[in-house]
Amino acid sequence: MYENSFGGYDFRRQKGMDVGMINLQDMGQRAAAVTTVLNRLTAEEKNKALSGAADALCSHSGDILAANAEDMDAARKNGMKEGLQDRLKLTEDRIRAMAEGLRQVAELPDCIGEVLEEFDRPNGMHLKKIRVPMGVIGIIYEARPNVTADAFGLCFKTGNAVILKGGSDAIRSNLAIVKVLREALEHSGIPADVLQIIADTDRSVTVEFMKLKQYVDLLIPRGSAGLIRSVVENSTIPVIETGTGNCHVYVDKAADLAMAAQIIYNAKTQRIGVCNACESLVVHQDIREAFLPMLAEILGPKNVELRGDERIREILPDCTAAAEEDYGTEYLDYILSLKTVDSLEEAIEHVNRYSTRHSECIVTEDGEAAEKFLNEVDAACVYWNVSTRFTDGFEFGFGAEIGISTQKLHARGPMGLKELTSYKYTIQGNGQVRS
C-alpha cells in the first residue's frame, strides 16, 4: 500500500483501527465546510487561481514526471496492457495539455449565478431560477492522471469542492499532481481543501467512499466497465454514469472511401486506450471489395488485428474470424471488429444493438442517409464524416471534461461546466401569504 501523510491526513493503516473510514468522514466534513468559501469567490478570483495552478503544473513538471515514472515502472512489471499504459503515461506535452485545459476553463464564462428563468406570478411574487454549484463532488477513476487536473479545474470553476479517488496504478502521479495544485491554491489565498485526494488505495475504502452521502452530493466514476458497474450498484450517492466506449464507424455505400480510410485510421490508432477510439467497423456490402483492401493497407503499419465476418474474410483472407462477443467488446488495443451489412437500416440496427451509447459515426456523401443515421442511432455523440476521437470536452470547446456521460438523466456526452451545476429558485414578494 502506498503510504502518505499528504494534505494533513495520515493514511497509514494502524492495526485494529479503520483509519480509512475515519479519514473519509474527516475529508467529507472538510469538503462540505469549504463550499461556503467557494461560493463567495468571484469569477476573477477563480480564474486567477486556475491560471496559477496551470503555471504550477508546468513549473513542477519534473516532480510529476518522476512520480509518473515510478507508476509506469510498476505498470510494466505488473504486465499492464499497452493501451492502459498509454492512459497512464505522462509527458511534458501531456502536462502542458493539462495546464492548457485549466487555462481554457479560466477563460470560459462563469455560469454560477446565471439566471435561467425569471418570471412573475399573478399574486405579485417574483421568481428566479438560478444556476448554483452541486456542492461536493466525488470522482472515482482509474489509471488516467490527467483526470486529476481536469476534475479539479471544472469543479473549482463551478464552485464545487472535489474529493478524488484514483486507482493504485496511478497513485504516485495523482498525489504529485494534487500536491502541486493544493500548494497553488494556498498561494492564491484559497483553502487547499477545495481539492482532496484519498491516498489509501484499498478497495474497502472505495466502498466506504461510495456511501459518504452525508457530505458528497454527486459521484462520478471514470474507468472500466467493471468500475462503473461497481459504483452504480454500490453507491448511496447519486451517480452520473460515464460509460465505456464500444464506438462504431459505418462506411456507407455512398462513402468517400479515401476519407473513410483516414477517419478509421485516426479513430482506431491515434490513441488506442481511450474511450472514444473506434472498436468496431460496419461496412456496406456494395463497397466491400473496393474498400477493404484499402483499409488493410492503411492499418497494416500499425499491425491492427482485424476480426471479421465471413463476407469480410472473402476479401481479406488473413482476417481472423469474429466471434459474437467481438462486436460488443471495447478492446483498448490494436484490434478492430468488422461487420458486413446490406442496408443502412441493418447498419443502424447493428450499431444500436452493440453500442455503449458513447460515440458512433457514419461516413457517407448521401445527406438523407446521414440524417437517418444521426436521428436513429442512440448515442451521446453521433458523427457524420468525422472521427469519433473528437468526443472530448477540450475538442468541444468546454476547456476540459469531467467524463463522457452515456446516460440520459441530467447530463449526456462530454460533461463541462454547466453539467456540474444544479439550480435553485429565489422568490421575492411583498408580504404574500397563502390562503
C-alpha positions as CSV (number, residue, x, y, z in Angstrom):
1,M,0.0,0.0,0.0
2,Y,1.2,3.5,-0.8
3,E,1.6,5.4,2.4
4,N,1.4,9.1,2.6
5,S,0.7,11.9,5.0
6,F,-0.3,14.2,2.2
7,G,-2.6,17.2,2.9
8,G,-2.6,16.8,6.6
9,Y,-4.0,13.3,6.6
10,D,-2.2,10.2,7.8
11,F,-3.4,7.4,5.5
12,R,-1.3,4.7,7.1
13,R,-3.4,1.8,8.4
14,Q,-3.0,1.1,12.1
15,K,-3.7,-2.4,13.4
16,G,-7.2,-2.7,14.8
17,M,-8.3,0.7,13.5
18,D,-10.2,1.6,10.4
19,V,-8.2,4.7,9.6
20,G,-9.6,4.9,6.1
21,M,-13.2,5.4,7.4
22,I,-12.1,7.9,10.0
23,N,-10.3,10.0,7.4
24,L,-13.2,9.8,4.9
25,Q,-15.5,11.3,7.4
26,D,-13.0,14.0,8.1
27,M,-12.4,14.7,4.4
28,G,-16.1,14.9,3.8
29,Q,-16.6,17.4,6.6
30,R,-13.7,19.5,5.3
31,A,-15.1,19.5,1.8
32,A,-18.6,20.4,2.9
33,A,-17.2,23.2,5.1
34,V,-15.2,24.8,2.4
35,T,-18.1,25.1,-0.1
36,T,-19.2,28.3,1.6
37,V,-15.9,29.8,0.9
38,L,-16.0,28.7,-2.7
39,N,-19.4,30.3,-3.1
40,R,-18.0,33.6,-2.1
41,L,-15.3,33.6,-4.7
42,T,-15.7,36.0,-7.6
43,A,-15.1,34.8,-11.2
44,E,-11.9,36.9,-11.3
45,E,-10.6,35.1,-8.1
46,K,-11.4,31.7,-9.5
47,N,-9.8,32.4,-12.9
48,K,-6.6,33.8,-11.3
49,A,-6.3,30.7,-9.1
50,L,-6.8,28.4,-12.1
51,S,-4.1,30.3,-14.1
52,G,-1.8,30.0,-11.1
53,A,-2.5,26.3,-10.9
54,A,-1.7,25.9,-14.6
55,D,1.6,27.6,-14.2
56,A,2.4,25.5,-11.2
57,L,1.8,22.2,-13.1
58,C,4.3,23.4,-15.8
59,S,6.9,24.6,-13.3
60,H,6.7,21.4,-11.3
61,S,6.5,19.0,-14.2
62,G,9.8,17.4,-13.2
63,D,8.3,16.2,-9.9
64,I,5.2,15.0,-11.6
65,L,7.1,13.1,-14.3
66,A,9.3,11.5,-11.6
67,A,6.3,10.2,-9.8
68,N,4.7,9.0,-13.0
69,A,7.9,7.2,-14.0
70,E,7.5,5.1,-10.8
71,D,3.9,4.3,-11.7
72,M,5.0,3.4,-15.2
73,D,7.7,1.1,-14.0
74,A,5.3,-0.7,-11.7
75,A,2.8,-1.0,-14.5
76,R,5.3,-2.6,-16.8
77,K,6.4,-5.0,-14.1
78,N,2.7,-5.9,-13.5
79,G,2.1,-6.6,-17.2
80,M,-0.3,-3.8,-17.8
81,K,-1.7,-3.7,-21.4
82,E,-0.1,-1.3,-23.8
83,G,-3.3,0.7,-24.3
84,L,-3.7,1.1,-20.5
85,Q,0.0,2.1,-20.2
86,D,-0.7,4.9,-22.7
87,R,-3.5,6.2,-20.5
88,L,-1.2,6.2,-17.5
89,K,1.9,7.7,-19.1
90,L,2.6,11.4,-18.7
91,T,5.0,13.5,-20.8
92,E,6.0,17.1,-20.9
93,D,3.4,17.7,-23.7
94,R,0.6,16.0,-21.7
95,I,1.4,18.1,-18.6
96,R,1.3,21.2,-20.8
97,A,-2.0,20.0,-22.2
98,M,-3.3,19.6,-18.6
99,A,-2.2,23.1,-17.9
100,E,-3.8,24.4,-21.1
101,G,-7.0,22.7,-20.1
102,L,-7.0,24.7,-16.8
103,R,-6.3,28.0,-18.7
104,Q,-9.2,27.3,-21.1
105,V,-11.5,26.7,-18.2
106,A,-10.4,30.0,-16.7
107,E,-11.3,31.8,-20.0
108,L,-14.8,30.3,-20.1
109,P,-17.7,32.3,-18.8
110,D,-18.6,31.7,-15.2
111,C,-22.0,30.1,-15.3
112,I,-22.6,30.2,-11.5
113,G,-25.3,32.8,-10.7
114,E,-26.7,32.6,-14.2
115,V,-30.4,33.4,-14.2
116,L,-32.0,30.6,-16.2
117,E,-35.6,31.8,-15.9
118,E,-37.3,34.9,-14.4
119,F,-41.0,35.5,-14.2
120,D,-43.8,37.0,-12.1
121,R,-46.8,35.2,-10.6
122,P,-50.3,36.7,-10.6
123,N,-50.0,37.3,-6.8
124,G,-47.0,39.5,-7.3
125,M,-44.3,37.0,-6.4
126,H,-41.1,37.4,-8.5
127,L,-39.3,34.1,-9.2
128,K,-35.8,33.5,-10.4
129,K,-34.3,30.1,-11.4
130,I,-30.5,30.5,-10.7
131,R,-27.6,28.2,-11.6
132,V,-25.7,27.0,-8.4
133,P,-22.9,24.5,-7.6
134,M,-23.7,20.9,-6.8
135,G,-21.7,21.2,-3.6
136,V,-19.2,18.4,-3.1
137,I,-18.4,16.1,-6.0
138,G,-16.6,12.7,-5.7
139,I,-14.6,11.3,-8.6
140,I,-13.6,7.6,-8.7
141,Y,-11.2,6.9,-11.6
142,E,-8.5,4.5,-12.8
143,A,-5.1,5.0,-14.5
144,R,-5.7,8.4,-16.0
145,P,-3.7,11.0,-14.1
146,N,-4.8,13.8,-16.4
147,V,-8.3,13.4,-14.9
148,T,-6.9,14.7,-11.7
149,A,-6.3,18.2,-13.1
150,D,-9.4,18.2,-15.3
151,A,-11.6,17.3,-12.4
152,F,-10.1,20.0,-10.2
153,G,-10.4,22.7,-12.8
154,L,-14.0,22.1,-13.8
155,C,-15.2,21.5,-10.2
156,F,-13.4,24.6,-8.9
157,K,-14.7,26.9,-11.7
158,T,-18.3,25.8,-10.8
159,G,-17.8,26.4,-7.1
160,N,-17.7,22.7,-6.2
161,A,-15.3,21.0,-3.7
162,V,-13.9,17.8,-5.0
163,I,-12.7,14.6,-3.4
164,L,-10.7,12.3,-5.8
165,K,-10.3,8.6,-5.5
166,G,-7.8,7.4,-8.1
167,G,-6.6,3.8,-8.7
168,S,-3.5,2.2,-7.3
169,D,-1.8,2.2,-10.7
170,A,-1.6,6.0,-10.8
171,I,-1.4,6.8,-7.1
172,R,2.1,8.4,-7.2
173,S,1.2,10.5,-10.2
174,N,-2.1,11.6,-8.7
175,L,-0.6,12.5,-5.4
176,A,2.1,14.6,-7.1
177,I,-0.4,16.5,-9.2
178,V,-2.7,17.2,-6.2
179,K,0.2,18.4,-4.1
180,V,1.1,20.9,-6.8
181,L,-2.5,22.1,-7.2
182,R,-3.1,22.4,-3.4
183,E,0.0,24.4,-3.0
184,A,-1.1,26.7,-5.9
185,L,-4.5,27.2,-4.2
186,E,-2.9,28.2,-0.9
187,H,-0.6,30.6,-2.8
188,S,-3.8,32.2,-4.2
189,G,-5.3,32.5,-0.7
190,I,-7.8,29.8,-1.2
191,P,-8.3,26.8,1.2
192,A,-6.5,23.8,-0.2
193,D,-9.3,21.6,1.0
194,V,-11.4,22.5,-2.0
195,L,-9.3,19.7,-3.6
196,Q,-8.6,16.5,-1.7
197,I,-7.4,13.0,-2.7
198,I,-7.9,9.7,-0.9
199,A,-4.4,8.2,-0.8
200,D,-5.5,4.9,0.6
201,T,-5.9,2.5,-2.4
202,D,-7.6,-0.3,-0.5
203,R,-10.9,-1.3,-2.2
204,S,-12.7,-1.2,1.1
205,V,-12.0,2.5,1.4
206,T,-13.5,2.9,-2.1
207,V,-16.7,1.2,-1.0
208,E,-16.9,3.4,2.1
209,F,-16.4,6.5,-0.1
210,M,-19.4,5.4,-2.2
211,K,-21.6,5.7,0.9
212,L,-20.4,9.1,2.1
213,K,-23.8,10.6,1.2
214,Q,-23.9,12.9,4.3
215,Y,-21.2,15.0,2.7
216,V,-20.9,14.1,-1.0
217,D,-23.6,15.4,-3.3
218,L,-22.6,13.7,-6.6
219,L,-20.4,10.8,-7.5
220,I,-18.8,10.4,-11.0
221,P,-16.9,7.2,-11.9
222,R,-14.5,7.1,-14.8
223,G,-12.8,3.9,-16.0
224,S,-13.6,0.3,-16.9
225,A,-17.0,-1.2,-17.3
226,G,-16.3,-3.1,-14.0
227,L,-15.5,0.0,-12.1
228,I,-18.5,1.9,-13.4
229,R,-20.9,-1.0,-12.7
230,S,-19.5,-1.4,-9.1
231,V,-20.1,2.3,-8.4
232,V,-23.6,2.3,-9.9
233,E,-24.6,-0.8,-7.9
234,N,-23.0,0.1,-4.5
235,S,-23.2,3.9,-4.2
236,T,-25.7,5.5,-1.9
237,I,-24.7,8.8,-3.5
238,P,-26.4,9.9,-6.8
239,V,-24.2,8.7,-9.7
240,I,-23.7,10.1,-13.2
241,E,-22.6,7.1,-15.2
242,T,-19.7,7.6,-17.6
243,G,-19.8,4.7,-20.0
244,T,-17.2,2.6,-21.8
245,G,-16.7,3.2,-25.5
246,N,-17.5,0.5,-28.0
247,C,-17.6,3.1,-30.7
248,H,-18.5,2.2,-34.4
249,V,-17.8,3.7,-37.7
250,Y,-20.2,2.8,-40.5
251,V,-18.9,3.1,-44.1
252,D,-22.0,3.6,-46.2
253,K,-22.3,2.6,-49.9
254,A,-22.1,6.3,-50.8
255,A,-19.0,7.0,-48.8
256,D,-15.8,8.7,-50.0
257,L,-13.6,5.7,-49.4
258,A,-10.4,7.6,-49.1
259,M,-12.0,9.8,-46.4
260,A,-13.4,6.7,-44.7
261,A,-10.0,5.1,-44.5
262,Q,-8.4,8.2,-43.0
263,I,-11.2,8.5,-40.4
264,I,-10.9,4.9,-39.3
265,Y,-7.1,5.1,-39.2
266,N,-7.4,8.1,-36.9
267,A,-10.3,6.8,-34.8
268,K,-8.6,3.4,-34.3
269,T,-4.9,4.1,-34.0
270,Q,-4.3,7.7,-32.8
271,R,-4.7,6.6,-29.2
272,I,-5.9,3.0,-28.6
273,G,-6.5,3.3,-24.9
274,V,-9.2,5.9,-24.9
275,C,-13.0,5.6,-24.7
276,N,-13.6,7.4,-28.0
277,A,-11.4,5.2,-30.1
278,C,-13.2,3.1,-32.8
279,E,-13.5,-0.5,-31.8
280,S,-15.9,-1.8,-34.5
281,L,-16.3,-1.1,-38.2
282,V,-19.5,-1.7,-40.2
283,V,-19.2,-1.9,-44.0
284,H,-21.9,-1.8,-46.6
285,Q,-21.8,-4.8,-48.9
286,D,-21.7,-2.7,-52.1
287,I,-18.3,-1.1,-51.3
288,R,-16.7,-4.1,-49.6
289,E,-14.4,-5.2,-52.5
290,A,-13.2,-1.7,-53.2
291,F,-12.8,-0.5,-49.6
292,L,-11.4,-3.5,-47.5
293,P,-8.0,-3.8,-49.3
294,M,-7.6,0.0,-48.9
295,L,-8.4,-0.4,-45.2
296,A,-6.0,-3.3,-44.7
297,E,-3.2,-1.3,-46.4
298,I,-3.6,1.8,-44.2
299,L,-3.9,-0.2,-41.0
300,G,-1.1,-2.5,-41.9
301,P,1.8,-0.4,-40.5
302,K,0.0,-0.3,-37.1
303,N,-0.4,-4.1,-37.0
304,V,-4.1,-3.8,-36.3
305,E,-5.7,-7.2,-35.9
306,L,-8.9,-7.5,-37.9
307,R,-11.7,-9.7,-36.8
308,G,-14.5,-10.0,-39.4
309,D,-17.5,-12.0,-40.6
310,E,-17.4,-14.4,-43.5
311,R,-18.0,-11.8,-46.2
312,I,-15.2,-9.7,-44.8
313,R,-12.8,-12.7,-44.9
314,E,-13.8,-13.4,-48.5
315,I,-11.9,-10.2,-49.3
316,L,-9.3,-10.3,-46.5
317,P,-8.4,-14.0,-46.1
318,D,-5.9,-13.2,-43.4
319,C,-8.6,-11.7,-41.3
320,T,-9.4,-13.5,-38.0
321,A,-13.0,-14.9,-37.8
322,A,-15.1,-12.7,-35.5
323,A,-17.0,-14.2,-32.6
324,E,-20.3,-12.8,-31.4
325,E,-18.6,-11.1,-28.4
326,D,-16.2,-9.2,-30.6
327,Y,-19.0,-6.9,-31.7
328,G,-19.6,-5.8,-28.1
329,T,-16.0,-5.5,-26.9
330,E,-14.1,-2.4,-26.0
331,Y,-10.6,-3.6,-26.9
332,L,-8.4,-0.7,-25.9
333,D,-5.9,-2.4,-28.2
334,Y,-4.9,-2.7,-31.8
335,I,-7.9,-4.8,-32.6
336,L,-10.9,-4.0,-34.8
337,S,-14.1,-6.0,-35.4
338,L,-15.7,-5.8,-38.8
339,K,-19.3,-6.5,-39.8
340,T,-20.9,-6.5,-43.3
341,V,-24.4,-5.1,-43.8
342,D,-26.8,-5.0,-46.8
343,S,-28.5,-1.7,-45.9
344,L,-28.4,1.5,-43.8
345,E,-31.2,0.1,-41.7
346,E,-29.2,-3.0,-40.9
347,A,-26.2,-0.9,-40.0
348,I,-28.3,1.2,-37.6
349,E,-29.8,-1.9,-36.0
350,H,-26.3,-3.4,-35.6
351,V,-24.8,-0.2,-34.0
352,N,-27.8,0.2,-31.6
353,R,-27.5,-3.4,-30.6
354,Y,-23.8,-3.4,-29.6
355,S,-23.3,0.3,-28.9
356,T,-22.4,1.5,-25.4
357,R,-24.2,4.8,-26.3
358,H,-20.9,6.7,-26.4
359,S,-19.8,7.8,-30.0
360,E,-20.9,6.5,-33.4
361,C,-20.0,7.6,-36.9
362,I,-21.4,7.4,-40.4
363,V,-19.1,8.1,-43.4
364,T,-21.3,9.0,-46.5
365,E,-21.9,11.6,-49.1
366,D,-25.6,10.8,-49.0
367,G,-27.3,13.5,-46.9
368,E,-30.5,11.6,-46.4
369,A,-28.7,8.5,-45.2
370,A,-26.6,10.7,-42.8
371,E,-29.7,12.3,-41.4
372,K,-31.4,9.0,-40.8
373,F,-28.2,7.7,-39.0
374,L,-27.9,10.8,-36.9
375,N,-31.6,10.7,-35.9
376,E,-31.9,6.9,-35.2
377,V,-28.6,5.9,-33.6
378,D,-29.0,6.2,-29.8
379,A,-25.7,7.6,-28.5
380,A,-24.4,10.6,-26.7
381,C,-22.4,11.7,-29.8
382,V,-23.2,10.8,-33.4
383,Y,-20.9,11.9,-36.1
384,W,-21.1,12.4,-39.9
385,N,-17.8,12.3,-41.7
386,V,-15.8,13.0,-38.5
387,S,-13.6,10.8,-36.4
388,T,-15.0,9.6,-33.1
389,R,-11.9,10.8,-31.4
390,F,-13.4,14.3,-31.1
391,T,-15.7,13.2,-28.2
392,D,-13.8,15.2,-25.7
393,G,-14.5,18.3,-23.6
394,F,-11.4,20.1,-24.8
395,E,-12.3,19.5,-28.5
396,F,-15.9,20.6,-27.9
397,G,-14.7,23.9,-26.5
398,F,-15.5,23.1,-22.9
399,G,-11.9,23.5,-21.8
400,A,-11.9,20.0,-20.4
401,E,-14.4,17.5,-19.2
402,I,-15.2,15.5,-16.1
403,G,-16.2,12.5,-18.2
404,I,-18.4,11.3,-21.1
405,S,-21.9,10.7,-19.7
406,T,-23.7,7.9,-21.6
407,Q,-26.9,8.1,-19.6
408,K,-29.8,10.4,-20.2
409,L,-30.5,11.9,-16.8
410,H,-29.2,15.4,-16.1
411,A,-26.2,15.3,-18.5
412,R,-25.1,13.5,-21.7
413,G,-21.9,13.5,-23.7
414,P,-18.8,15.5,-22.6
415,M,-19.6,17.0,-19.2
416,G,-18.3,20.5,-18.9
417,L,-19.1,23.4,-16.6
418,K,-22.9,23.5,-16.8
419,E,-23.2,19.8,-16.3
420,L,-21.6,20.2,-12.8
421,T,-24.3,22.6,-11.6
422,S,-27.8,22.5,-10.3
423,Y,-30.2,25.3,-9.7
424,K,-32.4,26.9,-7.1
425,Y,-35.4,29.2,-7.1
426,T,-35.4,32.6,-5.3
427,I,-38.8,34.1,-4.6
428,Q,-39.3,37.7,-3.8
429,G,-42.6,39.2,-2.6
430,N,-44.1,42.0,-0.5
431,G,-45.9,40.1,2.2
432,Q,-47.8,37.4,0.3
433,V,-49.4,34.7,2.4
434,R,-51.1,31.6,1.1
435,S,-54.9,31.3,1.8
